[in-house]
């Protein structure tokens, strides 16, 4: 039976720390001048308490991040409400877009949403801004949440004859 060379290494605490935070084996091997196979074998010798402590730390950090995102959502909703009352539709839509982005991020972090390989961009020209100003609060909220424009909103056709 082979004796683990890393368990007796004077730099073991630093090596264990690097492995617990999942630093790539190649990087750890290069930093401490070890073989990747020795590091791979040594993983089984890392105390479970160290691994568990790292998981708890990550959970704590994630909880803090979730709290900050939820605070941001609350602030953006407040801004959207104030902008709507002042009939500043562009600001209201912008704040609601931020709410949507934060909700998407929360969904991705919680695992409820998968990252899609599709990016959607919205371009608004000056003529459309006037139309956005005519949209009601409910229409703006619907647009911010789903990206669906009201039926009365004029649309352009692309080269395939589909509405844009």
C-alpha atoms as a printed R data frame, in Angstrom:
    type eleno elety resid chain resno       x      y       z
1   ATOM     1    CA   UNK     A     1   0.000  0.000   0.000
2   ATOM     2    CA   UNK     A     2   1.282  3.396  -0.978
3   ATOM     3    CA   UNK     A     3   1.769  6.116   1.669
4   ATOM     4    CA   UNK     A     4   0.166  9.472   0.829
5   ATOM     5    CA   UNK     A     5   2.976 11.936   0.185
6   ATOM     6    CA   UNK     A     6   0.725 14.928   0.724
7   ATOM     7    CA   UNK     A     7  -0.528 13.883   4.186
8   ATOM     8    CA   UNK     A     8   3.050 14.235   5.455
9   ATOM     9    CA   UNK     A     9   3.797 17.401   3.472
10  ATOM    10    CA   UNK     A    10   4.616 20.511   5.523
11  ATOM    11    CA   UNK     A    11   2.295 22.518   3.250
12  ATOM    12    CA   UNK     A    12  -0.675 20.189   3.761
13  ATOM    13    CA   UNK     A    13  -3.015 22.840   5.279
14  ATOM    14    CA   UNK     A    14  -2.563 25.098   2.250
15  ATOM    15    CA   UNK     A    15  -2.916 22.149  -0.146
16  ATOM    16    CA   UNK     A    16  -6.096 20.975   1.607
17  ATOM    17    CA   UNK     A    17  -7.508 24.505   1.509
18  ATOM    18    CA   UNK     A    18  -6.888 24.725  -2.232
19  ATOM    19    CA   UNK     A    19  -8.547 21.355  -2.820
20  ATOM    20    CA   UNK     A    20 -11.557 22.194  -0.613
21  ATOM    21    CA   UNK     A    21 -12.328 25.327  -2.623
22  ATOM    22    CA   UNK     A    22 -12.006 23.221  -5.785
23  ATOM    23    CA   UNK     A    23  -8.948 24.881  -7.266
24  ATOM    24    CA   UNK     A    24  -8.081 22.922 -10.425
25  ATOM    25    CA   UNK     A    25  -5.660 20.076  -9.699
26  ATOM    26    CA   UNK     A    26  -3.306 21.313 -12.407
27  ATOM    27    CA   UNK     A    27  -2.975 24.695 -10.650
28  ATOM    28    CA   UNK     A    28  -2.463 23.122  -7.210
29  ATOM    29    CA   UNK     A    29   0.089 20.692  -8.634
30  ATOM    30    CA   UNK     A    30   2.015 23.531 -10.254
31  ATOM    31    CA   UNK     A    31   1.871 25.751  -7.147
32  ATOM    32    CA   UNK     A    32   3.077 23.064  -4.717
33  ATOM    33    CA   UNK     A    33   5.183 21.066  -7.207
34  ATOM    34    CA   UNK     A    34   3.117 17.890  -6.843
35  ATOM    35    CA   UNK     A    35   1.669 15.403  -9.277
36  ATOM    36    CA   UNK     A    36  -1.995 15.612 -10.191
37  ATOM    37    CA   UNK     A    37  -2.404 11.906  -9.440
38  ATOM    38    CA   UNK     A    38  -1.070 12.413  -5.888
39  ATOM    39    CA   UNK     A    39  -3.538 15.262  -5.386
40  ATOM    40    CA   UNK     A    40  -6.357 13.144  -6.759
41  ATOM    41    CA   UNK     A    41  -5.544 10.317  -4.338
42  ATOM    42    CA   UNK     A    42  -5.140 12.749  -1.443
43  ATOM    43    CA   UNK     A    43  -8.682 14.136  -1.868
44  ATOM    44    CA   UNK     A    44  -9.988 11.100   0.008
45  ATOM    45    CA   UNK     A    45  -7.851 12.085   3.004
46  ATOM    46    CA   UNK     A    46  -9.247 15.585   3.397
47  ATOM    47    CA   UNK     A    47 -11.286 15.702   6.598
48  ATOM    48    CA   UNK     A    48 -15.023 15.808   5.987
49  ATOM    49    CA   UNK     A    49 -15.277 18.689   8.464
50  ATOM    50    CA   UNK     A    50 -13.197 20.897   6.152
51  ATOM    51    CA   UNK     A    51 -15.399 20.107   3.198
52  ATOM    52    CA   UNK     A    52 -18.561 20.682   5.249
53  ATOM    53    CA   UNK     A    53 -17.219 24.006   6.565
54  ATOM    54    CA   UNK     A    54 -16.630 25.171   3.002
55  ATOM    55    CA   UNK     A    55 -20.188 24.167   2.007
56  ATOM    56    CA   UNK     A    56 -21.592 26.106   4.986
57  ATOM    57    CA   UNK     A    57 -19.493 29.133   4.016
58  ATOM    58    CA   UNK     A    58 -20.789 28.974   0.436
59  ATOM    59    CA   UNK     A    59 -24.390 28.651   1.655
60  ATOM    60    CA   UNK     A    60 -23.923 31.663   3.930
61  ATOM    61    CA   UNK     A    61 -22.490 33.722   1.087
62  ATOM    62    CA   UNK     A    62 -25.334 32.658  -1.215
63  ATOM    63    CA   UNK     A    63 -27.906 33.616   1.420
64  ATOM    64    CA   UNK     A    64 -26.284 37.039   1.695
65  ATOM    65    CA   UNK     A    65 -26.394 37.423  -2.082
66  ATOM    66    CA   UNK     A    66 -30.060 36.401  -2.205
67  ATOM    67    CA   UNK     A    67 -30.856 38.997   0.439
68  ATOM    68    CA   UNK     A    68 -29.076 41.700  -1.520
69  ATOM    69    CA   UNK     A    69 -30.904 40.748  -4.706
70  ATOM    70    CA   UNK     A    70 -34.260 40.804  -2.898
71  ATOM    71    CA   UNK     A    71 -33.440 44.262  -1.518
72  ATOM    72    CA   UNK     A    72 -32.587 45.413  -5.040
73  ATOM    73    CA   UNK     A    73 -35.920 44.039  -6.305
74  ATOM    74    CA   UNK     A    74 -37.778 45.928  -3.576
75  ATOM    75    CA   UNK     A    75 -35.932 49.168  -4.408
76  ATOM    76    CA   UNK     A    76 -36.584 48.817  -8.155
77  ATOM    77    CA   UNK     A    77 -40.285 48.155  -7.561
78  ATOM    78    CA   UNK     A    78 -40.448 51.260  -5.403
79  ATOM    79    CA   UNK     A    79 -38.781 53.298  -8.157
80  ATOM    80    CA   UNK     A    80 -41.195 51.871 -10.738
81  ATOM    81    CA   UNK     A    81 -44.206 52.813  -8.590
82  ATOM    82    CA   UNK     A    82 -42.951 56.362  -8.050
83  ATOM    83    CA   UNK     A    83 -42.172 56.770 -11.750
84  ATOM    84    CA   UNK     A    84 -45.629 55.454 -12.681
85  ATOM    85    CA   UNK     A    85 -47.331 57.912 -10.332
86  ATOM    86    CA   UNK     A    86 -45.307 60.718 -11.929
87  ATOM    87    CA   UNK     A    87 -46.200 59.305 -15.374
88  ATOM    88    CA   UNK     A    88 -42.534 58.910 -16.223
89  ATOM    89    CA   UNK     A    89 -43.107 55.783 -18.268
90  ATOM    90    CA   UNK     A    90 -39.591 55.344 -19.533
91  ATOM    91    CA   UNK     A    91 -38.215 55.325 -15.993
92  ATOM    92    CA   UNK     A    92 -40.987 52.966 -14.877
93  ATOM    93    CA   UNK     A    93 -40.255 50.501 -17.680
94  ATOM    94    CA   UNK     A    94 -36.535 50.702 -16.968
95  ATOM    95    CA   UNK     A    95 -37.080 49.936 -13.273
96  ATOM    96    CA   UNK     A    96 -39.404 47.048 -14.122
97  ATOM    97    CA   UNK     A    97 -36.773 45.631 -16.479
98  ATOM    98    CA   UNK     A    98 -34.335 45.652 -13.574
99  ATOM    99    CA   UNK     A    99 -36.909 43.806 -11.458
100 ATOM   100    CA   UNK     A   100 -37.255 41.229 -14.215
101 ATOM   101    CA   UNK     A   101 -33.467 40.836 -14.446
102 ATOM   102    CA   UNK     A   102 -33.213 40.359 -10.693
103 ATOM   103    CA   UNK     A   103 -36.011 37.786 -10.741
104 ATOM   104    CA   UNK     A   104 -34.233 35.906 -13.531
105 ATOM   105    CA   UNK     A   105 -31.033 35.936 -11.495
106 ATOM   106    CA   UNK     A   106 -32.881 34.641  -8.421
107 ATOM   107    CA   UNK     A   107 -34.415 31.890 -10.535
108 ATOM   108    CA   UNK     A   108 -31.015 30.895 -11.886
109 ATOM   109    CA   UNK     A   109 -29.420 30.899  -8.437
110 ATOM   110    CA   UNK     A   110 -32.215 28.817  -6.946
111 ATOM   111    CA   UNK     A   111 -32.176 26.400  -9.873
112 ATOM   112    CA   UNK     A   112 -35.764 27.211 -10.874
113 ATOM   113    CA   UNK     A   113 -34.561 28.655 -14.178
114 ATOM   114    CA   UNK     A   114 -31.981 27.211 -16.511
115 ATOM   115    CA   UNK     A   115 -29.723 29.577 -18.390
116 ATOM   116    CA   UNK     A   116 -30.958 29.738 -21.929
117 ATOM   117    CA   UNK     A   117 -28.609 30.007 -24.830
118 ATOM   118    CA   UNK     A   118 -30.698 32.830 -26.269
119 ATOM   119    CA   UNK     A   119 -30.119 36.536 -25.768
120 ATOM   120    CA   UNK     A   120 -32.943 38.966 -26.360
121 ATOM   121    CA   UNK     A   121 -32.243 42.610 -27.067
122 ATOM   122    CA   UNK     A   122 -34.747 45.444 -27.132
123 ATOM   123    CA   UNK     A   123 -34.082 48.485 -29.278
124 ATOM   124    CA   UNK     A   124 -36.370 51.464 -28.942
125 ATOM   125    CA   UNK     A   125 -36.139 54.240 -31.487
126 ATOM   126    CA   UNK     A   126 -37.479 57.750 -30.983
127 ATOM   127    CA   UNK     A   127 -40.791 56.984 -32.708
128 ATOM   128    CA   UNK     A   128 -41.379 54.005 -30.433
129 ATOM   129    CA   UNK     A   129 -40.622 56.075 -27.333
130 ATOM   130    CA   UNK     A   130 -43.665 58.198 -28.090
131 ATOM   131    CA   UNK     A   131 -45.707 54.994 -28.301
132 ATOM   132    CA   UNK     A   132 -44.284 53.768 -25.010
133 ATOM   133    CA   UNK     A   133 -45.364 57.046 -23.433
134 ATOM   134    CA   UNK     A   134 -48.937 56.279 -24.553
135 ATOM   135    CA   UNK     A   135 -48.953 52.837 -22.921
136 ATOM   136    CA   UNK     A   136 -50.978 52.438 -19.728
137 ATOM   137    CA   UNK     A   137 -49.368 51.321 -16.491
138 ATOM   138    CA   UNK     A   138 -50.804 47.817 -16.888
139 ATOM   139    CA   UNK     A   139 -49.491 47.605 -20.449
140 ATOM   140    CA   UNK     A   140 -46.046 48.737 -19.309
141 ATOM   141    CA   UNK     A   141 -45.992 46.190 -16.484
142 ATOM   142    CA   UNK     A   142 -47.134 43.440 -18.860
143 ATOM   143    CA   UNK     A   143 -44.392 44.428 -21.307
144 ATOM   144    CA   UNK     A   144 -41.744 44.505 -18.571
145 ATOM   145    CA   UNK     A   145 -42.758 41.085 -17.247
146 ATOM   146    CA   UNK     A   146 -43.377 39.193 -20.476
147 ATOM   147    CA   UNK     A   147 -42.034 41.323 -23.312
148 ATOM   148    CA   UNK     A   148 -45.497 41.358 -24.904
149 ATOM   149    CA   UNK     A   149 -46.581 44.622 -26.509
150 ATOM   150    CA   UNK     A   150 -50.259 45.657 -26.543
151 ATOM   151    CA   UNK     A   151 -52.282 44.750 -29.627
152 ATOM   152    CA   UNK     A   152 -52.587 48.405 -30.714
153 ATOM   153    CA   UNK     A   153 -48.781 48.869 -30.761
154 ATOM   154    CA   UNK     A   154 -47.625 49.095 -34.417
155 ATOM   155    CA   UNK     A   155 -45.210 46.409 -35.516
156 ATOM   156    CA   UNK     A   156 -42.778 46.134 -38.394
157 ATOM   157    CA   UNK     A   157 -42.487 43.049 -40.546
158 ATOM   158    CA   UNK     A   158 -39.091 41.491 -41.112
159 ATOM   159    CA   UNK     A   159 -37.928 40.088 -44.458
160 ATOM   160    CA   UNK     A   160 -39.814 36.815 -43.763
161 ATOM   161    CA   UNK     A   161 -43.123 38.630 -43.245
162 ATOM   162    CA   UNK     A   162 -43.115 37.993 -39.478
163 ATOM   163    CA   UNK     A   163 -43.924 40.732 -36.996
164 ATOM   164    CA   UNK     A   164 -41.046 42.159 -34.995
